[in-house]
Amino acid sequence: MRNRGNVMIKICHIISGDLWAGAEVMAYYLLKGLKGYNKLSLSAILLNKGKLDEEIRKQGIRVYVVEEHNKSFFNILMDIRNIIKKLSPDVLHSHRYKENIIAFLISRSIRGLKLIATQHGLPEVNRGSTSLKHRMISRWNLFMLSKYFYRVVVVSQDIKELFEKKIKFDYKKISIIHNGIMITDIPPKLDNRGTFVIGSAGRVFPVKDYPFMVEIANEVLKKTKDISFQLAGDGPDRPRLEALIKRYGIDRQFVLKGHLSDMSEFYKGLNLYLNTSIHEGIPMSILEAMAHGLPVIAQNVGGLHEIVDDGIQGYLVNEKDPGAFADKCILLYKNKVLWKKMSQAAREKVARNFSVPNMAQQYHNLYTSVVSKG
């Protein structure tokens, strides 16, 4: 075993950076948290300019952008390979299947480069709605992860179980590290005076099932007009949502906010957070909402039970029934004492179990273990 002692460990992250979504937000928080470790040398390679690029640079971390637009995959690969040769990292940490493929191909020609990947959600190979092409790419990705990556970090227990039981992944190659966020600068929510606003945030993609959120809103608004709904985010499902909102005649009570640059202000304007996803790992949006003192109502899927204890920080609904969701929304709207209790519990749960320092410490331990084994 090679003992690195006080030698600097070089870590390079590679991530698309085209969005400011769950994986990008997590990568930013992780790099910010890791910056406190003196014996880590951090860098990042992004495939797109954007908010992630800007935010990482603010932390004083080296960022290299290899624009993927108007470039062949071969040219992207060669540009990144040249950067990797220059940086000479000990560990290359990738975050999505495209970046995993790039990391694998580069490692074939650079000896000693250790590969780590974070699996942020359910592999697409298990989603029947995805195309054959994407399922085949996902299968290749899983093969690479199992054979050539030193460790795969999953963000929830249910993803770990899927990897082990259905994909037959070697359990020794899997680590669970929950996502973490910063909450020190977020003031606690005092109460729910004024208009009661229920909201959600994320990419407007089929897996998020925001049409179901509209169905819930319609059920709520049948019983009271004193509640409004907001959705932050954009994506290909937006026209479908607009048509559904118009059909129910709730366009005054259901506002599509589109892309927002200041999500903290969005969360501050809410009283309750709603998640309707078909599957989730450990979504950053729910952690951020809870850090802002928002109780959560969500379908009991994926890793959500690892974040929300039913009846404590909100409610997990087992059945996909808009009426059942609506009843929980109205309960928290009417019962201010219960709302306040859940608000405090939500913030405390995130601070206790999903902090950036805790996440950064676990990744630091993993990096150290990888390098020490030479």
C-alpha positions in Angstrom: 0.0 0.0 0.0 1.3 3.4 -1.0 1.3 6.0 1.9 0.8 9.5 0.5 1.5 11.2 3.8 1.5 14.9 3.3 1.6 14.7 -0.5 -1.1 16.8 -2.3 -3.9 14.7 -3.8 -5.1 16.0 -7.2 -8.8 15.7 -8.0 -10.4 16.7 -11.3 -14.1 16.7 -11.8 -15.7 16.4 -15.2 -19.3 17.4 -15.8 -21.4 18.8 -18.6 -22.4 22.1 -16.9 -25.0 22.9 -19.5 -27.7 23.1 -16.8 -28.0 24.3 -13.2 -29.8 21.1 -12.1 -29.3 18.5 -9.4 -26.0 17.1 -10.6 -24.5 20.5 -11.2 -25.7 21.9 -7.9 -24.3 18.9 -6.0 -20.9 19.2 -7.8 -20.7 22.9 -6.9 -21.5 22.2 -3.2 -19.0 19.4 -3.2 -16.2 21.4 -4.7 -17.0 24.3 -2.3 -16.9 21.9 0.6 -13.7 20.2 -0.5 -11.9 23.5 -0.8 -11.4 23.5 2.9 -9.0 20.5 2.7 -5.5 21.8 2.4 -4.1 18.6 0.9 -6.5 18.5 -2.0 -5.7 20.2 -5.3 -9.1 20.7 -7.1 -9.9 21.4 -10.7 -12.9 20.9 -13.0 -13.5 20.4 -16.7 -16.9 21.5 -18.0 -18.4 20.8 -21.5 -20.4 24.1 -21.4 -20.2 27.6 -20.1 -22.9 28.5 -17.7 -23.8 29.1 -14.1 -21.7 26.1 -12.8 -18.6 27.6 -14.5 -19.3 30.9 -12.9 -19.9 29.6 -9.5 -16.9 27.3 -9.4 -14.6 30.1 -10.5 -15.9 32.3 -7.6 -14.5 29.6 -5.3 -11.0 30.1 -6.8 -11.0 26.6 -8.3 -9.4 26.0 -11.7 -12.0 25.5 -14.4 -11.4 24.4 -18.0 -14.3 24.7 -20.4 -14.3 22.5 -23.5 -17.3 23.7 -25.5 -19.1 20.6 -26.9 -21.1 22.6 -29.4 -19.9 22.5 -33.0 -17.2 20.0 -32.0 -16.9 16.3 -32.9 -16.8 13.9 -30.0 -13.2 13.0 -31.0 -12.1 16.6 -30.8 -13.8 17.0 -27.4 -12.0 13.9 -26.2 -8.6 15.1 -27.5 -9.0 18.5 -25.9 -10.0 17.0 -22.5 -7.1 14.5 -22.8 -4.6 17.3 -23.3 -6.0 19.1 -20.2 -5.8 15.9 -18.1 -2.2 15.3 -19.2 -1.3 18.8 -18.1 -3.1 18.6 -14.8 -1.9 15.0 -14.1 -4.7 14.3 -11.5 -4.7 11.3 -9.2 -8.5 11.0 -9.5 -10.9 11.8 -12.3 -14.4 12.2 -10.9 -17.2 12.1 -13.5 -20.9 12.8 -13.0 -23.0 11.5 -16.0 -22.8 8.8 -18.6 -21.3 11.1 -21.3 -18.6 12.2 -18.9 -18.1 8.6 -17.7 -17.4 7.5 -21.2 -14.9 10.3 -21.7 -13.2 9.5 -18.4 -12.9 5.8 -19.4 -11.5 6.5 -22.9 -8.9 9.0 -21.5 -7.9 6.5 -18.8 -6.9 4.0 -21.5 -4.0 6.1 -22.5 -3.0 7.7 -19.2 -1.6 5.3 -16.7 -2.4 5.5 -13.0 -5.5 7.6 -13.4 -8.2 6.4 -10.9 -11.8 6.8 -12.0 -14.7 7.6 -9.7 -18.3 8.4 -10.8 -21.4 9.6 -9.0 -24.7 8.1 -10.0 -27.2 10.9 -9.3 -30.4 9.0 -10.2 -31.9 5.8 -11.5 -30.0 4.4 -14.5 -31.9 5.0 -17.7 -31.6 1.4 -18.7 -34.4 0.7 -16.1 -36.8 3.4 -17.5 -39.1 1.9 -20.1 -39.9 5.3 -21.5 -36.4 5.9 -22.8 -35.4 5.2 -26.4 -33.5 2.0 -27.4 -30.5 4.2 -28.2 -30.4 5.7 -24.7 -30.9 2.3 -23.1 -28.0 0.8 -25.0 -25.8 3.7 -24.1 -26.8 3.3 -20.5 -26.0 -0.4 -20.6 -22.5 0.4 -22.0 -22.1 3.0 -19.2 -23.0 0.5 -16.5 -20.5 -2.1 -18.0 -17.7 0.5 -17.9 -18.6 1.5 -14.3 -18.5 -2.1 -13.2 -15.3 -3.0 -14.9 -13.0 0.1 -15.1 -14.1 2.5 -12.3 -12.6 2.2 -8.9 -15.7 3.3 -7.1 -19.3 4.3 -8.0 -20.9 6.6 -5.5 -24.7 6.4 -5.3 -26.8 9.0 -3.6 -29.4 6.8 -2.0 -29.9 3.4 -0.6 -32.5 2.4 -3.2 -30.1 3.0 -6.0 -27.5 0.9 -4.2 -29.9 -1.9 -3.9 -30.8 -1.7 -7.6 -27.2 -1.8 -8.6 -26.5 -4.8 -6.4 -29.7 -6.9 -7.0 -30.8 -6.0 -10.6 -27.6 -5.0 -12.3 -25.5 -7.4 -10.3 -22.9 -4.8 -9.5 -20.0 -5.7 -7.2 -21.1 -4.3 -3.8 -17.4 -3.6 -3.0 -17.4 -1.0 -5.7 -20.4 0.9 -4.4 -20.5 3.7 -1.8 -23.5 5.6 -0.6 -22.8 9.3 0.0 -25.9 11.5 0.5 -26.0 14.9 -1.2 -25.4 17.9 1.0 -26.2 21.6 0.9 -25.2 24.8 2.7 -27.8 26.2 5.1 -25.8 28.6 7.2 -26.9 31.7 5.2 -30.6 30.7 5.0 -32.8 32.2 7.7 -35.5 30.0 9.2 -39.1 30.5 7.9 -41.0 32.1 10.7 -44.6 31.3 9.8 -47.1 31.0 6.9 -48.9 34.3 7.0 -50.3 35.8 3.8 -51.1 33.8 0.7 -50.3 30.1 1.0 -48.1 29.2 -1.9 -47.3 25.6 -2.9 -44.3 25.1 -5.2 -41.9 22.8 -6.9 -38.7 23.2 -8.9 -36.8 21.2 -11.5 -36.4 20.4 -15.2 -39.7 20.2 -16.9 -39.1 16.6 -18.1 -41.4 13.6 -18.1 -39.7 11.9 -15.1 -40.7 14.9 -12.9 -44.4 14.3 -13.9 -45.5 17.9 -13.4 -48.8 17.3 -15.1 -49.6 15.3 -12.0 -48.8 18.5 -10.0 -51.4 20.3 -12.1 -53.9 17.5 -11.3 -53.2 18.0 -7.6 -53.6 21.8 -7.9 -56.9 21.3 -9.6 -58.1 19.1 -6.7 -56.9 21.6 -4.1 -58.5 24.6 -5.9 -61.9 22.8 -6.0 -61.9 23.1 -2.2 -60.3 26.5 -1.6 -59.2 29.4 -3.7 -56.8 30.7 -1.0 -53.9 28.7 -2.2 -51.7 29.3 -5.3 -49.1 27.2 -7.1 -45.7 28.0 -8.6 -43.3 25.9 -10.7 -39.7 27.0 -11.3 -37.9 25.4 -14.2 -38.2 24.9 -17.9 -38.1 22.0 -20.4 -39.9 20.2 -23.2 -43.0 19.4 -21.2 -43.9 23.0 -20.6 -46.4 23.3 -23.5 -48.2 20.2 -22.1 -48.4 21.9 -18.7 -49.7 25.2 -20.2 -52.5 23.3 -22.1 -53.5 21.4 -19.0 -53.5 24.5 -16.7 -55.7 26.3 -19.3 -58.0 23.3 -19.7 -58.7 23.3 -15.9 -59.0 27.1 -15.9 -56.5 27.6 -13.1 -54.0 29.8 -14.9 -54.4 32.6 -12.3 -53.6 30.2 -9.5 -50.9 28.2 -11.2 -47.8 30.2 -12.4 -45.0 28.7 -14.5 -42.0 30.8 -13.4 -39.6 29.4 -16.0 -35.9 29.4 -15.4 -34.9 31.4 -12.3 -31.3 32.5 -11.4 -32.1 33.1 -7.7 -33.7 29.9 -6.4 -33.3 31.0 -2.7 -35.8 33.8 -3.3 -38.2 31.3 -5.0 -38.1 29.0 -1.9 -38.6 32.0 0.4 -41.8 32.8 -1.4 -43.2 29.3 -0.8 -45.0 27.7 2.2 -45.0 24.1 1.1 -42.9 22.1 -1.3 -44.5 19.5 -3.6 -42.6 16.7 -5.4 -44.3 14.6 -8.0 -41.4 12.7 -9.6 -41.7 9.2 -10.9 -38.3 8.5 -9.4 -35.8 10.4 -7.4 -32.4 9.8 -5.7 -31.6 12.5 -3.2 -32.9 15.6 -5.0 -31.1 18.8 -4.3 -34.3 20.7 -4.8 -36.0 19.0 -1.8 -32.9 19.5 0.4 -32.9 23.2 -0.5 -36.6 23.5 0.1 -36.3 21.9 3.5 -33.3 24.1 4.4 -35.6 27.0 3.8 -38.1 25.6 6.3 -40.5 24.1 3.8 -42.5 20.9 4.7 -42.5 18.4 1.8 -45.3 16.4 0.3 -44.0 13.8 -2.1 -44.8 10.4 -3.6 -43.0 7.7 -1.7 -40.5 6.7 -4.4 -36.8 6.3 -4.7 -34.7 7.8 -1.9 -37.3 10.2 -0.7 -37.9 8.2 2.4 -34.3 8.8 3.3 -34.9 12.5 3.4 -38.5 12.8 4.6 -39.9 10.9 7.6 -43.6 10.6 6.9 -45.5 12.8 9.3 -42.4 14.6 10.6 -40.9 16.8 7.9 -43.9 16.4 5.7 -45.8 13.5 4.1 -44.9 10.6 1.8 -48.0 9.5 -0.2 -48.0 5.9 -1.3 -50.8 6.1 -3.9 -50.6 8.2 -7.0 -53.9 9.9 -6.2 -54.2 13.7 -6.7 -57.0 13.7 -4.1 -54.7 12.2 -1.5 -52.0 14.8 -2.2 -54.6 17.6 -2.1 -55.8 16.5 1.3 -52.3 16.7 2.8 -51.8 20.2 1.2 -55.0 21.5 2.6 -54.3 20.0 6.0 -51.0 21.9 6.3 -52.7 25.1 5.0 -55.3 24.9 7.7 -53.2 23.6 10.6 -50.6 26.3 11.3 -49.3 24.6 14.4 -48.6 21.4 12.5 -47.1 23.4 9.6 -44.7 25.2 12.0 -43.6 21.9 13.6 -42.9 20.3 10.3 -41.1 23.4 9.0 -38.7 23.3 12.0 -38.2 19.6 11.6 -37.4 19.9 7.9 -34.6 22.4 8.5 -33.2 20.4 11.4 -33.1 17.2 9.4 -31.1 18.8 6.6 -28.7 20.4 9.0 -28.2 17.1 10.8 -27.9 14.6 7.9 -27.4 16.5 4.6 -24.8 19.1 5.2 -22.0 20.0 2.8 -19.3 19.4 5.4 -20.6 15.9 6.0 -20.7 15.1 2.2 -17.3 16.7 1.6 -15.7 14.6 4.5 -17.0 11.4 3.0 -15.7 12.2 -0.5 -12.4 13.3 1.0 -12.1 9.9 2.8 -13.0 8.1 -0.5 -10.3 10.0 -2.5 -7.7 9.4 0.2 -8.6 5.6 0.1 -8.4 5.5 -3.7 -5.0 7.1 -3.8 -3.5 5.3 -0.9 -4.2 1.9 -2.5 -2.0 3.0 -5.4 
